[in-house]
Amino acid sequence: MDTLNLTRRFAMLGAVASLGGCSALSSISAAATPLDTYDLTPAPGSTSGRRSGRTLLVARADAPAGINTDRIMIKPSGAAITYLPDARWADELPSVVQSLLIRSIAGTGRMGYVGISEGGPVPDYALLTRIDSFQVDIAGEAVIAKIDISLTLLRDRDQTVLKTQVFRNQLTAANDEPVAIVAAFQTILDSLLPDMANWVAAA
């Protein structure tokens, strides 16, 4: 698929669709045609370091309406948004990020329990996540995957904020096909998730 034509198509879609309109178009598209589904994999942090029986609750990530969906968001220009045709995440993005964090942090083996609140023990810590960007930016003919996530670690018993950190990176995809775009997101996560896991496990 020609990147310039794809860019023009994104621009035209974005120009006529408001945020609510994009959501409606996404729903119609999803109902009308089957979409290829893409998953992302965790990347555990270091297994070395202090180990303890501490327990961690990882809350579902907070995200703007445009990316609080299972669709892969595209920003062709300015404030306009649309979604990658014929492709979706395996779950709504906030749930995908929550699962990636749980599995990456648990993979360090440095905490006694890492999970969600339902059915888990009373946590020592709670991890809050805000997704500021998880999108594809179009810059000329470049297709750029961009991730910007903020983590806040709380002491659960008194809700004291222990620390906050922003993790961000971007990468130009090899081409404008969904497989290449998802691969770019995965490459970014392979770099960010170990840093996130180490940051949390070091608390």
TORPA-4810 file (N, C-alpha, C, O; in nm, 3 decimals):
<nodes>
NODE_1_0.085_-0.120_0.000_0.000_0.000_0.000_0.088_0.124_0.000_0.182_0.134_0.079_M
NODE_2_0.058_0.219_-0.088_0.138_0.340_-0.100_0.118_0.430_0.020_0.004_0.464_0.054_D
NODE_3_0.228_0.471_0.087_0.218_0.549_0.209_0.153_0.683_0.185_0.074_0.729_0.267_T
NODE_4_0.184_0.748_0.072_0.127_0.879_0.044_-0.024_0.869_0.030_-0.098_0.953_0.081_L
NODE_5_-0.071_0.765_-0.042_-0.215_0.747_-0.056_-0.279_0.718_0.078_-0.388_0.768_0.107_N
NODE_6_-0.213_0.637_0.160_-0.266_0.608_0.293_-0.274_0.734_0.375_-0.373_0.757_0.445_L
NODE_7_-0.170_0.817_0.368_-0.168_0.943_0.441_-0.284_1.032_0.398_-0.352_1.090_0.483_T
NODE_8_-0.307_1.042_0.267_-0.418_1.123_0.218_-0.552_1.069_0.267_-0.642_1.146_0.301_R
NODE_9_-0.564_0.935_0.269_-0.689_0.875_0.315_-0.712_0.907_0.463_-0.823_0.942_0.503_R
NODE_10_-0.605_0.895_0.545_-0.617_0.930_0.686_-0.656_1.076_0.702_-0.742_1.110_0.784_F
NODE_11_-0.594_1.163_0.623_-0.622_1.306_0.634_-0.766_1.335_0.600_-0.831_1.415_0.669_A
NODE_12_-0.819_1.272_0.495_-0.957_1.296_0.457_-1.053_1.245_0.563_-1.152_1.311_0.595_M
NODE_13_-1.024_1.127_0.618_-1.109_1.074_0.723_-1.106_1.162_0.846_-1.210_1.190_0.907_L
NODE_14_-0.985_1.206_0.883_-0.972_1.290_1.002_-1.038_1.424_0.986_-1.092_1.478_1.082_G
NODE_15_-1.036_1.479_0.865_-1.092_1.611_0.841_-1.242_1.613_0.857_-1.298_1.716_0.893_A
NODE_16_-1.309_1.501_0.830_-1.455_1.500_0.836_-1.509_1.438_0.963_-1.630_1.437_0.984_V
NODE_17_-1.421_1.387_1.049_-1.469_1.316_1.167_-1.425_1.384_1.295_-1.305_1.409_1.313_A
NODE_18_-1.516_1.414_1.381_-1.483_1.459_1.516_-1.448_1.336_1.596_-1.455_1.225_1.544_S
NODE_19_-1.411_1.354_1.724_-1.376_1.241_1.808_-1.493_1.146_1.819_-1.477_1.025_1.807_L
NODE_20_-1.615_1.202_1.843_-1.732_1.118_1.852_-1.762_1.051_1.720_-1.803_0.935_1.716_G
NODE_21_-1.742_1.126_1.610_-1.767_1.070_1.479_-1.674_0.956_1.449_-1.716_0.856_1.390_G
NODE_22_-1.546_0.968_1.489_-1.451_0.860_1.467_-1.497_0.734_1.539_-1.488_0.624_1.486_C
NODE_23_-1.547_0.754_1.661_-1.595_0.639_1.738_-1.710_0.572_1.666_-1.717_0.449_1.659_S
NODE_24_-1.802_0.653_1.611_-1.915_0.597_1.538_-1.869_0.524_1.413_-1.916_0.414_1.383_A
NODE_25_-1.775_0.586_1.338_-1.722_0.521_1.218_-1.654_0.391_1.251_-1.664_0.294_1.176_L
NODE_26_-1.582_0.388_1.365_-1.515_0.266_1.407_-1.616_0.155_1.434_-1.595_0.041_1.395_S
NODE_27_-1.725_0.191_1.500_-1.827_0.092_1.531_-1.889_0.036_1.404_-1.909_-0.085_1.392_S
NODE_28_-1.919_0.124_1.309_-1.978_0.080_1.183_-1.881_-0.011_1.108_-1.920_-0.115_1.056_I
NODE_29_-1.754_0.030_1.103_-1.653_-0.049_1.033_-1.637_-0.186_1.096_-1.629_-0.287_1.026_S
NODE_30_-1.633_-0.188_1.231_-1.614_-0.315_1.301_-1.731_-0.409_1.277_-1.712_-0.530_1.266_A
NODE_31_-1.852_-0.353_1.268_-1.970_-0.436_1.246_-1.977_-0.487_1.103_-2.027_-0.596_1.078_A
NODE_32_-1.927_-0.408_1.009_-1.942_-0.441_0.868_-1.838_-0.540_0.818_-1.869_-0.623_0.733_A
NODE_33_-1.716_-0.533_0.870_-1.609_-0.618_0.819_-1.529_-0.677_0.933_-1.509_-0.611_1.036_T
NODE_34_-1.482_-0.801_0.918_-1.396_-0.860_1.021_-1.262_-0.788_1.023_-1.206_-0.756_0.918_P
NODE_35_-1.210_-0.763_1.143_-1.083_-0.693_1.157_-0.975_-0.790_1.205_-0.999_-0.873_1.292_L
NODE_36_-0.855_-0.777_1.148_-0.742_-0.855_1.197_-0.710_-0.808_1.339_-0.712_-0.688_1.367_D
NODE_37_-0.681_-0.903_1.428_-0.656_-0.872_1.568_-0.509_-0.891_1.599_-0.448_-0.991_1.561_T
NODE_38_-0.452_-0.793_1.669_-0.309_-0.795_1.702_-0.289_-0.787_1.852_-0.354_-0.707_1.920_Y
NODE_39_-0.199_-0.869_1.904_-0.167_-0.869_2.046_-0.025_-0.819_2.064_0.056_-0.821_1.971_D
NODE_40_0.005_-0.776_2.185_0.138_-0.730_2.222_0.189_-0.819_2.336_0.110_-0.873_2.413_L
NODE_41_0.319_-0.835_2.346_0.375_-0.927_2.444_0.454_-0.851_2.551_0.511_-0.746_2.523_T
NODE_42_0.456_-0.905_2.674_0.529_-0.838_2.783_0.679_-0.850_2.764_0.727_-0.932_2.685_P
NODE_43_0.753_-0.768_2.837_0.899_-0.772_2.836_0.946_-0.753_2.979_0.959_-0.639_3.024_A
NODE_44_0.972_-0.861_3.053_1.007_-0.851_3.195_1.134_-0.772_3.219_1.223_-0.766_3.135_P
NODE_45_1.140_-0.711_3.337_1.260_-0.641_3.379_1.363_-0.737_3.434_1.353_-0.859_3.416_G
NODE_46_1.461_-0.683_3.501_1.571_-0.762_3.555_1.523_-0.851_3.670_1.443_-0.809_3.754_S
NODE_47_1.573_-0.974_3.673_1.541_-1.065_3.783_1.635_-1.048_3.901_1.615_-1.109_4.006_T
NODE_48_1.738_-0.965_3.886_1.831_-0.940_3.997_1.781_-0.821_4.077_1.710_-0.735_4.025_S
NODE_49_1.819_-0.816_4.203_1.774_-0.708_4.289_1.698_-0.762_4.409_1.678_-0.883_4.422_G
NODE_50_1.657_-0.672_4.495_1.590_-0.711_4.619_1.459_-0.782_4.590_1.379_-0.736_4.509_R
NODE_51_1.437_-0.894_4.659_1.312_-0.968_4.648_1.237_-0.960_4.780_1.298_-0.956_4.887_R
NODE_52_1.106_-0.957_4.772_1.026_-0.950_4.893_0.888_-1.007_4.865_0.855_-1.042_4.752_S
NODE_53_0.809_-1.015_4.971_0.672_-1.062_4.958_0.573_-0.949_4.933_0.453_-0.968_4.949_G
NODE_54_0.623_-0.832_4.894_0.534_-0.718_4.871_0.430_-0.749_4.764_0.457_-0.822_4.669_R
NODE_55_0.312_-0.692_4.781_0.204_-0.714_4.686_0.171_-0.584_4.615_0.177_-0.475_4.673_T
NODE_56_0.136_-0.596_4.487_0.112_-0.479_4.403_-0.019_-0.495_4.327_-0.042_-0.595_4.260_L
NODE_57_-0.105_-0.395_4.339_-0.225_-0.385_4.257_-0.195_-0.296_4.137_-0.150_-0.183_4.153_L
NODE_58_-0.220_-0.347_4.017_-0.204_-0.268_3.895_-0.343_-0.232_3.844_-0.417_-0.318_3.796_V
NODE_59_-0.379_-0.104_3.855_-0.511_-0.059_3.813_-0.520_-0.054_3.661_-0.419_-0.043_3.592_A
NODE_60_-0.641_-0.061_3.610_-0.662_-0.045_3.467_-0.616_0.094_3.426_-0.644_0.192_3.495_R
NODE_61_-0.547_0.103_3.315_-0.488_0.229_3.273_-0.596_0.331_3.237_-0.702_0.297_3.185_A
NODE_62_-0.564_0.457_3.266_-0.650_0.568_3.224_-0.601_0.618_3.088_-0.481_0.621_3.062_D
NODE_63_-0.695_0.655_3.002_-0.657_0.698_2.866_-0.762_0.793_2.811_-0.879_0.784_2.849_A
NODE_64_-0.721_0.884_2.721_-0.819_0.970_2.653_-0.916_0.887_2.571_-0.887_0.772_2.535_P
NODE_65_-1.031_0.945_2.541_-1.136_0.873_2.470_-1.087_0.817_2.336_-1.129_0.709_2.296_A
NODE_66_-1.000_0.890_2.267_-0.956_0.848_2.135_-0.879_0.718_2.133_-0.881_0.647_2.033_G
NODE_67_-0.810_0.685_2.245_-0.735_0.559_2.250_-0.793_0.462_2.353_-0.737_0.355_2.375_I
NODE_68_-0.905_0.499_2.415_-0.973_0.409_2.509_-1.065_0.317_2.429_-1.187_0.319_2.444_N
NODE_69_-1.004_0.236_2.344_-1.075_0.153_2.248_-0.983_0.040_2.206_-0.865_0.039_2.242_T
NODE_70_-1.037_-0.056_2.130_-0.951_-0.162_2.076_-0.898_-0.129_1.937_-0.830_-0.211_1.877_D
NODE_71_-0.929_-0.011_1.886_-0.880_0.030_1.755_-0.742_0.096_1.766_-0.707_0.151_1.871_R
NODE_72_-0.665_0.090_1.659_-0.530_0.147_1.655_-0.540_0.288_1.600_-0.573_0.308_1.483_I
NODE_73_-0.513_0.387_1.685_-0.539_0.525_1.649_-0.432_0.583_1.557_-0.313_0.557_1.573_M
NODE_74_-0.479_0.662_1.460_-0.393_0.730_1.364_-0.417_0.880_1.377_-0.532_0.924_1.384_I
NODE_75_-0.308_0.959_1.381_-0.319_1.105_1.377_-0.256_1.153_1.248_-0.134_1.169_1.241_K
NODE_76_-0.337_1.177_1.144_-0.281_1.219_1.016_-0.225_1.360_1.020_-0.128_1.390_0.950_P
NODE_77_-0.285_1.447_1.102_-0.235_1.584_1.114_-0.314_1.656_1.222_-0.431_1.627_1.246_S
NODE_78_-0.247_1.751_1.288_-0.315_1.835_1.385_-0.394_1.758_1.486_-0.346_1.660_1.544_G
NODE_79_-0.520_1.802_1.509_-0.606_1.740_1.608_-0.692_1.629_1.550_-0.763_1.562_1.625_A
NODE_80_-0.685_1.607_1.419_-0.768_1.505_1.355_-0.721_1.366_1.394_-0.601_1.341_1.406_A
NODE_81_-0.816_1.275_1.412_-0.781_1.136_1.437_-0.868_1.045_1.352_-0.979_1.081_1.313_I
NODE_82_-0.816_0.927_1.325_-0.893_0.819_1.264_-0.832_0.690_1.316_-0.752_0.692_1.410_T
NODE_83_-0.868_0.577_1.255_-0.820_0.448_1.304_-0.768_0.364_1.189_-0.814_0.376_1.075_Y
NODE_84_-0.672_0.280_1.219_-0.611_0.194_1.117_-0.717_0.100_1.061_-0.779_0.024_1.136_L
NODE_85_-0.739_0.103_0.931_-0.842_0.017_0.873_-0.810_-0.132_0.893_-0.695_-0.174_0.886_P
NODE_86_-0.914_-0.208_0.916_-0.904_-0.356_0.917_-0.810_-0.410_1.024_-0.754_-0.518_1.006_D
NODE_87_-0.791_-0.337_1.135_-0.701_-0.386_1.239_-0.750_-0.339_1.375_-0.806_-0.230_1.389_A
NODE_88_-0.727_-0.423_1.476_-0.763_-0.386_1.612_-0.670_-0.457_1.711_-0.606_-0.557_1.677_R
NODE_89_-0.663_-0.403_1.833_-0.591_-0.470_1.941_-0.674_-0.587_1.993_-0.794_-0.596_1.965_W
NODE_90_-0.612_-0.675_2.068_-0.680_-0.793_2.120_-0.783_-0.757_2.228_-0.873_-0.836_2.257_A
NODE_91_-0.771_-0.637_2.285_-0.865_-0.589_2.387_-0.860_-0.438_2.382_-0.780_-0.380_2.308_D
NODE_92_-0.944_-0.372_2.460_-0.932_-0.227_2.469_-0.792_-0.192_2.519_-0.739_-0.260_2.607_E
NODE_93_-0.733_-0.087_2.464_-0.593_-0.056_2.491_-0.561_-0.044_2.641_-0.458_-0.097_2.683_L
NODE_94_-0.643_0.024_2.724_-0.609_0.031_2.867_-0.596_-0.106_2.932_-0.511_-0.125_3.019_P
NODE_95_-0.678_-0.202_2.891_-0.667_-0.337_2.946_-0.543_-0.408_2.893_-0.480_-0.484_2.966_S
NODE_96_-0.508_-0.383_2.767_-0.385_-0.440_2.710_-0.263_-0.391_2.788_-0.177_-0.470_2.824_V
NODE_97_-0.257_-0.261_2.812_-0.142_-0.204_2.885_-0.139_-0.255_3.028_-0.032_-0.286_3.079_V
NODE_98_-0.254_-0.266_3.092_-0.259_-0.321_3.228_-0.201_-0.462_3.232_-0.121_-0.495_3.319_Q
NODE_99_-0.243_-0.545_3.137_-0.193_-0.683_3.132_-0.043_-0.688_3.104_0.029_-0.769_3.164_S
NODE_100_0.005_-0.603_3.014_0.149_-0.600_2.984_0.231_-0.562_3.107_0.336_-0.621_3.133_L
NODE_101_0.182_-0.465_3.182_0.253_-0.423_3.303_0.253_-0.534_3.408_0.357_-0.561_3.469_L
NODE_102_0.139_-0.596_3.429_0.131_-0.704_3.528_0.231_-0.814_3.494_0.307_-0.859_3.580_I
NODE_103_0.229_-0.858_3.369_0.316_-0.970_3.331_0.464_-0.931_3.330_0.550_-1.013_3.362_R
NODE_104_0.493_-0.807_3.293_0.633_-0.762_3.290_0.689_-0.746_3.431_0.802_-0.786_3.458_S
NODE_105_0.609_-0.688_3.521_0.656_-0.671_3.659_0.666_-0.805_3.730_0.764_-0.833_3.799_I
NODE_106_0.562_-0.890_3.713_0.566_-1.022_3.775_0.683_-1.104_3.723_0.738_-1.188_3.796_A
NODE_107_0.721_-1.082_3.599_0.830_-1.157_3.539_0.965_-1.133_3.603_1.058_-1.211_3.584_G
NODE_108_0.978_-1.024_3.679_1.104_-1.000_3.749_1.122_-1.096_3.866_1.235_-1.121_3.909_T
NODE_109_1.012_-1.150_3.919_1.020_-1.238_4.035_1.058_-1.166_4.163_1.096_-1.230_4.261_G
NODE_110_1.049_-1.034_4.163_1.097_-0.956_4.278_0.985_-0.909_4.371_1.011_-0.842_4.471_R
NODE_111_0.861_-0.945_4.339_0.748_-0.909_4.424_0.666_-1.034_4.452_0.663_-1.127_4.371_M
NODE_112_0.599_-1.035_4.568_0.524_-1.153_4.608_0.400_-1.175_4.524_0.365_-1.289_4.493_G
NODE_113_0.332_-1.067_4.487_0.210_-1.077_4.406_0.196_-0.951_4.323_0.216_-0.840_4.372_Y
NODE_114_0.162_-0.970_4.197_0.132_-0.858_4.107_0.005_-0.895_4.032_0.000_-0.998_3.965_V
NODE_115_-0.098_-0.810_4.042_-0.222_-0.843_3.973_-0.326_-0.735_3.987_-0.297_-0.623_4.029_G
NODE_116_-0.448_-0.770_3.950_-0.560_-0.679_3.964_-0.626_-0.702_4.099_-0.592_-0.796_4.171_I
NODE_117_-0.722_-0.615_4.134_-0.781_-0.619_4.268_-0.870_-0.740_4.291_-0.873_-0.794_4.402_S
NODE_118_-0.943_-0.783_4.187_-1.039_-0.891_4.206_-0.970_-1.021_4.245_-0.892_-1.077_4.168_E
NODE_119_-1.000_-1.070_4.365_-0.949_-1.199_4.408_-0.807_-1.199_4.459_-0.757_-1.303_4.500_G
NODE_120_-0.739_-1.085_4.457_-0.601_-1.078_4.502_-0.590_-1.040_4.649_-0.690_-1.004_4.710_G
NODE_121_-0.471_-1.047_4.706_-0.450_-1.007_4.844_-0.457_-0.856_4.861_-0.455_-0.782_4.763_P
NODE_122_-0.466_-0.811_4.985_-0.462_-0.667_5.013_-0.325_-0.616_4.969_-0.223_-0.668_5.015_V
NODE_123_-0.320_-0.515_4.882_-0.190_-0.473_4.827_-0.110_-0.384_4.921_-0.166_-0.308_5.000_P
NODE_124_0.022_-0.395_4.910_0.110_-0.298_4.976_0.119_-0.171_4.891_0.124_-0.060_4.945_D
NODE_125_0.121_-0.189_4.760_0.133_-0.076_4.669_0.024_-0.083_4.562_-0.031_-0.189_4.533_Y
NODE_126_-0.003_0.031_4.504_-0.094_0.039_4.389_-0.023_0.115_4.278_0.041_0.217_4.302_A
NODE_127_-0.035_0.066_4.156_0.027_0.131_4.041_-0.082_0.191_3.954_-0.170_0.121_3.904_L
NODE_128_-0.076_0.323_3.936_-0.169_0.394_3.849_-0.099_0.425_3.718_0.018_0.465_3.716_L
NODE_129_-0.169_0.408_3.609_-0.112_0.426_3.476_-0.197_0.524_3.396_-0.319_0.513_3.393_T
NODE_130_-0.131_0.619_3.332_-0.200_0.711_3.242_-0.134_0.702_3.104_-0.014_0.724_3.090_R
NODE_131_-0.214_0.669_3.004_-0.163_0.660_2.867_-0.189_0.794_2.800_-0.304_0.829_2.772_I
NODE_132_-0.085_0.869_2.773_-0.101_0.998_2.706_-0.093_0.984_2.555_-0.159_1.060_2.482_D
NODE_133_-0.015_0.891_2.507_-0.006_0.865_2.362_0.016_0.717_2.340_0.097_0.654_2.407_S
NODE_134_-0.057_0.662_2.247_-0.034_0.525_2.199_-0.097_0.522_2.061_-0.208_0.472_2.042_F
NODE_135_-0.024_0.579_1.966_-0.084_0.614_1.838_0.019_0.610_1.727_0.138_0.592_1.750_Q
NODE_136_-0.031_0.628_1.606_0.055_0.642_1.488_0.044_0.785_1.438_-0.065_0.831_1.405_V
NODE_137_0.155_0.855_1.431_0.160_0.989_1.374_0.206_0.979_1.229_0.295_0.901_1.196_D
NODE_138_0.144_1.059_1.142_0.185_1.065_1.002_0.261_1.195_0.980_0.205_1.303_0.997_I
NODE_139_0.387_1.184_0.943_0.471_1.301_0.917_0.527_1.289_0.776_0.627_1.220_0.754_A
NODE_140_0.461_1.356_0.680_0.501_1.339_0.541_0.472_1.196_0.499_0.357_1.153_0.502_G
NODE_141_0.576_1.122_0.460_0.558_0.982_0.424_0.600_0.890_0.537_0.593_0.768_0.522_E
NODE_142_0.642_0.945_0.651_0.684_0.863_0.765_0.562_0.821_0.848_0.473_0.902_0.874_A
NODE_143_0.561_0.695_0.888_0.456_0.639_0.973_0.521_0.609_1.108_0.600_0.515_1.120_V
NODE_144_0.489_0.688_1.209_0.563_0.686_1.335_0.476_0.635_1.449_0.376_0.697_1.484_I
NODE_145_0.514_0.521_1.507_0.448_0.470_1.627_0.500_0.547_1.748_0.621_0.568_1.763_A
NODE_146_0.409_0.590_1.834_0.445_0.676_1.947_0.376_0.629_2.074_0.254_0.609_2.076_K
NODE_147_0.454_0.612_2.181_0.400_0.572_2.311_0.449_0.669_2.417_0.567_0.704_2.421_I
NODE_148_0.356_0.712_2.502_0.388_0.803_2.613_0.300_0.761_2.731_0.179_0.781_2.729_D
NODE_149_0.362_0.702_2.833_0.288_0.647_2.946_0.347_0.701_3.076_0.469_0.703_3.095_I
NODE_150_0.260_0.745_3.166_0.300_0.794_3.298_0.260_0.692_3.405_0.146_0.647_3.408_S
NODE_151_0.355_0.657_3.493_0.328_0.565_3.603_0.338_0.638_3.736_0.427_0.721_3.756_L
NODE_152_0.246_0.607_3.826_0.248_0.661_3.962_0.234_0.545_4.060_0.139_0.467_4.051_T
NODE_153_0.328_0.535_4.153_0.325_0.429_4.253_0.278_0.486_4.386_0.332_0.584_4.435_L
NODE_154_0.174_0.423_4.442_0.117_0.466_4.569_0.141_0.362_4.677_0.147_0.242_4.647_L
NODE_155_0.156_0.406_4.802_0.147_0.316_4.917_-0.002_0.300_4.946_-0.071_0.398_4.975_R
NODE_156_-0.051_0.180_4.940_-0.196_0.160_4.940_-0.263_0.201_5.071_-0.373_0.255_5.069_D
NODE_157_-0.199_0.176_5.184_-0.268_0.197_5.313_-0.304_0.342_5.339_-0.403_0.369_5.408_R
NODE_158_-0.226_0.436_5.287_-0.257_0.577_5.311_-0.261_0.660_5.182_-0.273_0.782_5.186_D
NODE_159_-0.250_0.590_5.067_-0.258_0.655_4.935_-0.150_0.761_4.914_-0.169_0.856_4.837_Q
NODE_160_-0.037_0.745_4.982_0.075_0.836_4.963_0.144_0.808_4.830_0.175_0.693_4.798_T
NODE_161_0.167_0.914_4.752_0.240_0.898_4.626_0.388_0.880_4.656_0.451_0.967_4.716_V
NODE_162_0.442_0.767_4.615_0.583_0.738_4.640_0.673_0.792_4.528_0.781_0.843_4.555_L
NODE_163_0.628_0.779_4.406_0.706_0.831_4.294_0.622_0.828_4.167_0.525_0.754_4.156_K
NODE_164_0.663_0.911_4.072_0.597_0.920_3.942_0.705_0.930_3.835_0.808_0.994_3.854_T
NODE_165_0.680_0.865_3.723_0.779_0.866_3.614_0.707_0.856_3.481_0.607_0.785_3.468_Q
NODE_166_0.758_0.927_3.381_0.704_0.920_3.245_0.798_0.833_3.160_0.920_0.849_3.165_V
NODE_167_0.739_0.744_3.084_0.814_0.656_2.994_0.761_0.680_2.853_0.642_0.665_2.827_F
NODE_168_0.851_0.718_2.763_0.805_0.749_2.627_0.913_0.715_2.525_1.033_0.715_2.554_R
NODE_169_0.866_0.685_2.405_0.957_0.661_2.293_0.875_0.658_2.165_0.752_0.647_2.170_N
NODE_170_0.940_0.668_2.052_0.873_0.658_1.923_0.966_0.592_1.823_1.088_0.591_1.839_Q
NODE_171_0.904_0.536_1.719_0.982_0.461_1.619_0.909_0.466_1.486_0.787_0.449_1.481_L
NODE_172_0.984_0.489_1.379_0.925_0.488_1.246_0.906_0.345_1.199_1.000_0.266_1.199_T
NODE_173_0.784_0.313_1.160_0.753_0.178_1.112_0.818_0.155_0.976_0.844_0.249_0.901_A
NODE_174_0.844_0.028_0.945_0.909_-0.006_0.818_0.821_0.032_0.700_0.873_0.069_0.594_A
NODE_175_0.690_0.023_0.716_0.596_0.063_0.611_0.461_0.089_0.676_0.451_0.089_0.799_N
NODE_176_0.358_0.111_0.597_0.228_0.147_0.653_0.133_0.029_0.669_0.014_0.049_0.694_D
NODE_177_0.183_-0.094_0.655_0.099_-0.211_0.676_0.078_-0.235_0.826_0.167_-0.205_0.905_E
NODE_178_-0.038_-0.289_0.866_-0.064_-0.314_1.008_0.044_-0.396_1.077_0.082_-0.367_1.191_P
NODE_179_0.094_-0.500_1.010_0.197_-0.585_1.072_0.321_-0.503_1.107_0.379_-0.521_1.214_V
NODE_180_0.363_-0.414_1.019_0.481_-0.331_1.043_0.454_-0.229_1.154_0.541_-0.202_1.236_A
NODE_181_0.335_-0.174_1.155_0.300_-0.076_1.259_0.297_-0.143_1.396_0.352_-0.088_1.491_I
NODE_182_0.234_-0.260_1.406_0.230_-0.333_1.534_0.372_-0.372_1.576_0.405_-0.367_1.694_V
NODE_183_0.455_-0.412_1.481_0.595_-0.447_1.513_0.669_-0.327_1.570_0.751_-0.343_1.660_A
NODE_184_0.641_-0.207_1.519_0.705_-0.087_1.573_0.662_-0.062_1.717_0.744_-0.029_1.802_A
NODE_185_0.532_-0.078_1.744_0.484_-0.065_1.882_0.552_-0.168_1.973_0.592_-0.136_2.085_F
NODE_186_0.564_-0.291_1.925_0.625_-0.395_2.007_0.772_-0.365_2.036_0.819_-0.388_2.147_Q
NODE_187_0.843_-0.313_1.936_0.983_-0.277_1.958_0.997_-0.168_2.065_1.087_-0.174_2.149_T
NODE_188_0.908_-0.070_2.061_0.909_0.034_2.164_0.884_-0.028_2.301_0.954_0.002_2.397_I
NODE_189_0.783_-0.115_2.310_0.750_-0.178_2.438_0.863_-0.267_2.488_0.885_-0.276_2.609_L
NODE_190_0.935_-0.332_2.398_1.048_-0.415_2.439_1.154_-0.332_2.510_1.233_-0.385_2.589_D
NODE_191_1.157_-0.203_2.480_1.250_-0.112_2.547_1.189_-0.053_2.674_1.256_-0.044_2.777_S
NODE_192_1.063_-0.012_2.668_1.001_0.058_2.780_0.959_-0.034_2.895_0.979_-0.001_3.011_L
NODE_193_0.902_-0.150_2.862_0.846_-0.235_2.968_0.950_-0.283_3.069_0.921_-0.281_3.188_L
NODE_194_1.070_-0.325_3.028_1.169_-0.362_3.129_1.205_-0.245_3.220_1.223_-0.264_3.341_P
NODE_195_1.216_-0.124_3.165_1.244_-0.007_3.248_1.130_0.019_3.345_1.153_0.052_3.462_D
NODE_196_1.006_0.005_3.298_0.890_0.022_3.387_0.890_-0.083_3.499_0.870_-0.050_3.616_M
NODE_197_0.913_-0.208_3.461_0.914_-0.316_3.560_1.024_-0.296_3.664_0.999_-0.315_3.783_A
NODE_198_1.143_-0.258_3.621_1.253_-0.235_3.715_1.221_-0.117_3.807_1.251_-0.121_3.926_N
NODE_199_1.161_-0.014_3.751_1.125_0.106_3.828_1.027_0.072_3.940_1.041_0.121_4.052_W
NODE_200_0.929_-0.011_3.908_0.830_-0.050_4.009_0.891_-0.147_4.110_0.873_-0.130_4.230_V
NODE_201_0.963_-0.248_4.063_1.018_-0.351_4.151_1.121_-0.295_4.247_1.146_-0.354_4.352_A
NODE_202_1.180_-0.183_4.214_1.283_-0.123_4.301_1.222_-0.045_4.418_1.295_0.003_4.505_A
NODE_203_1.090_-0.032_4.423_1.025_0.047_4.530_1.049_-0.015_4.666_1.003_0.038_4.767_A
</nodes>
